[in-house]
């Protein structure tokens, strides 16, 4: 998605890292770039608002559920593999269930 207007930070970059922004998992200067972009770009601001609402809904509906320790460890392990650019032996971490 793009609004068709030129921005200092491209819409595709904003949307690719939207969840990092929502989760405050990026440096402050990157957060500032996102906030500036949202002031200039209503389609991205709308997408941000939608994703923020979904995140709040999920937290409200599922936030009290306990996550099994082994599941949490597996998910965190996969996240670390993805961040390091590695894949688990015999697993394509980018594959969707339909791809398997």
VEXDREN-945376 format. One record per atom (N, C-alpha, C, CB): x, z, y. Coordinates in pm, whole numbers, plus 50000, padded with zeros to 5 digits. Glycine has a CB too. Layout:
// VEXDREN-945376
XZY...
//
This chain:
// VEXDREN-945376
500855000049882500005000050000500895000050124499045012250000500504992750220501184992550348500154989250454502354982250349500354995250570499414992650678499764979650749499405004250778500924973850718501334961350780502084963350911500154952950804502184975550955502904978651079504324983151046502164989551161505294979751132506654984451107506774999351140507664976351190507455006551055507705020851075509165023651048506785029550983509665034351105511045038351078511245040850929511425050951160510255047250867510275049550722509155041150662510095064850687509515032450568508565023150508507475030550430509295013350417506265024950432505135030950360505445032850212503895022150377506125023250151506415024350007507295036449978507095011549956508255039350067509095051150048508275063950062510255051150151507375064150157506505075750176505665078150052505595073850300505045067750001504165069249885504935072349758503335056749866506165067049746506985069849628507385084649620508235061149629507465091149734507945105049738506875114649790509195106149824505625110549782504525118449838504415132149772503225111049823504565132649639504415145549571505575154949602504325143449421506745149549626507855158049669507525164349804509175149949678506905156649892506495162050021505395172550004506005150650113504395169249924503295178649901503795191849842502255172349807504775191049753505295202849686506425209449763505775199249548506745203849880507845209049964509145209849884507485222950020509435199049813510635198249731511645188549793510295193849589511645187549925512585178749993513145185950114511905165350033514305181450161514905187750279513995186650401516255181350310514175196050494513335196550614513385183550694513765208050701514575177250705514645165050784513845153750720516105160750801513745153550587512895143650520511415146850545513185143250368511065159650544509685163550573509295158950713509505178850560510215160050806509955155650943509685140650947511135159251034510455132750870510215118250864508815115350813511255111450772508365122850712507025120850657505965124350760506835129350530506125135550826505145139850927505045129551039505525153650984506185124251082506195113951185505475101451136507635110551226505735097651012505075085850956503565087750951505625082850815503115099550909501675102050899501005101351037501415115750835501725105051143501185104151278500965089551319502115111051378501775080551262501735066351299500895057851204503135060851304500665062551083500115053950979498885060350915501175050950872497715055850954496495061850902496265059350753495315056750980496635047750694496455046150549497285056250467496815031950508498515058550510499355068350440498825082550462500825067250487498365085350582497775098450610496545100750524497415099750758495745090350506494555091350421494945094150276493715078450430495935086950227496425089050089496965103250074497515078650053497725107950172498245121550172497095131650165499105124050297496085129650247494945138850247494215139050114493975135050357494065127450053493415126649923494225134049817493215112049882495515131449812496365137949712496435153049736497785131949715496445157149860496445171349894495145177949845496615173350047494025171249863492735176549818492685177649666491585167649867493205167549597493245167949449494105179549402493775154549391495255181249466496155192049428495475205749447497465191349512494765207549557494055220149582492965222349478493455220249723492245211749443491175212649344491735216649208490425199449333492815210349167493435213649039493915228049039494605204049009494515232349148494995246149157493835256049147495765248449289492745252849215491595261649213490955262249074490565257149317490875250849008490205250148878491095254148761489695236348855492375251948774493275253948660494435263448691493835240748614494475268548809495615276648853495825289648779495485279648994494795294748714494915307548646495265306048498493635315348660495295294048447495595291948306497065294848278495255277548264497325302248171498695304848129499235292748056498775317548041500465289248088501125278048022501995283647910501985269548125501855278347788502695283047679504185281347714502365275447549504975291147679506395291347713507115278947661507045303747659506825275047537507525263447480507155250547553507205262147331505895249247596505485237347671506195236947805503955237147691506225248347872506915249048001508385245147986506805263248061509045250047882510455246847859510645231947833511005255047740509745225947756509835211547727509655203347855508775207447623508665206847935508415199448059509595200948154507115204448126510105213048170511235215048260512475207548209511555230048274512655207148077513765199648019513645184748049513825201847868512445179348037512215165148067512465162248215510785160948029512015171248301512225169448445513715168948475511535180748525514475177848416515915177948438516565165048387516555190048369516105160148270516635147548217516355135948313516035144548079515145135448364514775124748456515595125648584513265125448489515725137648637516505139348760517965135448740516415153648808518505137948623519915134548597520085119948558520475143548488518975112648537519045098548501519215096148353520155092148574519115106448273519255105148129517885103948064520025117248070517895100447935516655100547858516875108847734516195086147822515815114047681515905121747557516175112047442514595130047531516955116147342517225107247230515915102447166518095114347125515775089147158514605083447093513345083547177514335090646966513455087547303512275088247390512535080847519511905102947420511575073047559511605066647689510735075247779511115051647683511355082847872510595092147954509685085048053511525101248028509875071948069508995064548161507845057848088509785054148237507835058547956506785052047878505475059547892507185051047730504415052147897503085058047897502595058547753502105049947988501585066747724501095067547586500715053947527499895076647581500235044647611499875031447560501105023547517499105023747666502295026747579503535019547546504105023747413504555021747655503775035847367504375041447246503735035747121504245056547246
//
